[in-house]
Amino acid sequence: MGRRSSKPFWAKDYKKAAYNRQYYRRKKAEQRLSGIIGVAIIFGGIFALSHSNGSHSSKSFPVTPSLVHPAAAESSSGLEAFGHYNPDFDCSVDHSKDSIATLLCENSNAAKHELIFDQTYYALRQIVGKAGWKTLKQQVVSDDGALKACIDTSTPMEEAPKADPDCYISKMAEITDKYKTRLSGAPLEEANRDINEHIKLQQQLINLGYMPAGSVADGVYGESTRAAIIKWQKNTGYHTPTGFLSDDDALKLMASTPVVQATSKSEPEYTSSVTPTNEKESSKSFL
């Protein structure tokens, strides 16, 4: 227990007591401020370190410098997932009885080669037009029959048969090359493009507002992507719109920037009127 004051309360030096109160209040405030500054310095260091690590981390794929542009920095999950590829269908659905679909959902490299085939398929799809879609689909379904050779028939009856990824990749490469012989010019340049850059160009169309902000760059150039390409080509006006991205188109598209950057509340504005398509890119069903 503390020692009691020998002076009555009326005899105490209240001026000195008031000074002491001010002194300790000031010291307490200084200590609090020092604590806040210390926390800020710690968090600042963590933030700088995380950004430093992020900017120096190596990627799992090469990027062609000529196609890299700051306008593409705003990437979708699809772009951020380079190194892991998803097939062009919904893997959340039960595919346990479909050996090939199960393989594509579980094996990134196999899914990548399916997307590479899609580059050629969707270029051909644009060429033949709606009148030729059914015939093209029938041809692809017929050729896909070769993939049955990749399924392990020795699997016990109670288990779903497994598909060999190396066999699938080899067969898909053969099918892709077969259909690619039907392409030339800009469609062939588009089909030959590295799949990562193919996806990056699709993301650029989203970044520029030619496709809805919620669109996903999945590498499938369906109807809304083709419509976006045509609108961009009309807007640039340097050649007749084709709906295909040639090598020259790819360079110009990556160098394009909106006049006003898009925000969460408004769409970007352009030097000439372009209405972003409201059509959502559909999941692949060949048609």
N, C-alpha and C positions, 0 to 999 in steps of 0.2 A: 504494500500500500504506500502511496506517495506521501511525501512530507507535506503537511498543511502549512499555508502561509501564516507567518506570525503577525501580519498586519491586517487590521479590519478592512472590509471591502471598500470603505470610503476613503481609506488612506493609501490605496494602491495607485501607482503611476499609470493612469489610463492612457496618457499620450504615448508612453513607452509600449503599453500593451497594444495600442492601435497600430503602432509602427511594426511591432512583431507580427501582427496579423497580416498586414500588407506584405511584409517580407516573405512570410511563408506562403501566402497566396501566389506571389510572384514566382517563387521557387517551384511551387507545384505546377504553375502554368508552363514554366520553362521545361520542367521534366516531361510534361505531357506533350509539348511541342517536339521535344527531342525524340520521344517515342514514336510520334507520327512520322517524323522525317526518317527515322531509322527503318520503319516498316516500308515507307515509300522507296527507300534506296534498295531494300531487299527485293521487293517486287519488281522494281525497275531492272535490277540485275537479272532476275529470272526471265523477265520478258525479253531482254536483249539477248540472253543466252539461247532461249528457244528460237528466236528469229534467226540468230546466227547459225544454229544447227540446221534449221529448216532450209536456209538459203544455200548451205554447203552440202546438204545431203545428196548422195548420188541417186540417180533415177535408174530404173530397171530396163530402160529402153532408150535408144538414141533419138534425138530430136534434130531434124534438119534445120539449121540456123535460118535459112532463107524463108522458112514458113513460120518462124516464131515472131510474134508481134504482141506488144503490151495489151492490145485490145482483146486478146484471147486469155488474159490472166484470170478473168472471172469465169472459172470453170465449173462444170457440173460434176456430179458424183461420177458420172461416166468417165470424164477426163481424169479425175483424180484416181480412178481405179486402174490406170495403166499398170500392166504387170499382172493383173487378174481380169479375165474376160468372162462375161456372162453371155449365155446364148440368147437368141432373139425371141425367146418365149418365156413364160412365167414359170420359174422354178419353184414357186411356193405351192403350185398345184402338185398333186400326187402323180409322179411319173414312175413309180416303182415297178410297174409292169412293162415299161418301155425301156429296153436296155440302152438304146442310143440316147434317148432324152436324159436318162439317169447319168450316163457318161458325160454329156455336155454340161449338166448342172454341177457335176463333181470335179471335172477336169478342165482347168482354165485354158490349157493349150489346145485341147480339142475344140472348145468353144471359140477360141480365136480363129481356127481354121474354118469353122462354120461361118463366122462373120466375114472372112476373106472371100468365101464363096458368095456370100450375100452381095458383096461389092459388084461382082460380075452379074449375078442374077438380077439385081435391081436395076442395073444399067440396061440389060436386055429387056427387062419389063417395061422400062421407059420407051425403048425403041419400038417394041411391038404394039404398045398401046393397049387399051382395054379390050379391043377386039381379039388380041392375041394372048391375053393373060391365061385363059383356060388351057390352050394348047401348050403354052410354055410350062405351066404347072404340071400337066400330064407327063411331059418329057422329063422334068426333074424328078417326079415321083418314080418314074420308070428307072431312071439312072440311080436313084437312091437305093434301089434293090440290091445293088452291089455291096451295100454296107452290111447286108445280112451275113456276109462272109466274116465280119469282124466280131460276131457274137459267138461266145463260147457255148457250144451245144452240149458239152460234157458236164455242165453245171447240174447238180441234183435237182430233181423235179420240184422239190419244196422251196427252192430258192430261185430268184429271178436271175436269168443268165447274164453274165457280165460281158461287156463290150471291150475289146482291146483298143486302147487309145492310139497306139502307133498305127494299127491297121486302119482305124478311122481317118486319121490325119493323112495317110497315104492315099486312101480311096478318094477323100474329098479333094485332095490336090489334083488328082486325075480328072475328076468331074469338073472342077473349076477350070482347068486348062482346056478341056473339051468345049465348054461354053464360051470361053474367052476368045476362041478362034472366030467367033461370030461378031466380034467387036473390032472397031477401028476408030482412029481419030480421038476426039475428046472422051467418048465412052470408054475406050481402051485405056487412055491415060488415067481416067478415074478408077478403073478396075485394077490397074497395076500399082496404084498408090499404096504406100505403107498404111496399114490399118489404123495405126495411131494418128497419123496425119488426116486420114479419112474422117475419123471421129472428131479431131480438132477443128476441121473445117465446118462440120455440122454444128459444133458448139459455137463457132464464130457467127453463124447465121442466127443462133439464139441470142448471143451477146448483142448483136446489132439490131435486134428487134424484128427480124424477118419471120421469126417463129415465136410462139407464145413463151413467156418467161418460164413457165412450168415444164416446157419440153425437155426431154432427156436425149442427150447425144449418145445414141446407142450403136451408131455405125450403119443403121438401116435407112437407106434413102428412099422412104416411101413417098406417098403422094404429097404430104405437107412439106417435106424437105424439098422435093422437086419444085413445088410451087414457090417456096422461099428462094430457091436458086434462080428461078425465072424472074421473080420480082427484083432480086438483087441485080441480075444482068440487065433488066430494063432500066433500073435506076442508074447504073454506070453508063449504059448506052454505048459501049465501045464495040459491041458486035451483036448480031441477032441472037436473042435468047434461045437457048437450046435445052436448058434444064440439066445440063451436064457441066461438071467442073473440070475443065482442061487444066494442064499445068500452069498456063498463064492465068487462068481464072483463079486458081488456088493462091498464087502469089498476090494477085490484086485483092482477093477477098480478105486475106490475112492482113493486108495493109489498109483496109477500110476501117473507118471510125465513124460513129454517129456524131452529129453536131452537138447534141446534149446527151450526156451519159444517162443511161436508164437508172431509175430508182425504183423502190418498192411501190411507189404511189403513182408513177407516171411512166409512159413509154417514151423512148428516145425520139427526137425529131430529126428529120433529114432535109437535105437541100432540095430534094424532090419528094413528092408525096409517095409514101409506101405504107400500105396498110398491112400490119403483121397478120399472118394467117391465124385463124382461130381453130383450124382443124388440127386435132391432136394426132401425133404420129401413132399409128396403130401397131400393136404387137404383130410379129411376123405370122402370117398364115399363108404365105405365097401369093395370096390374092388380096 
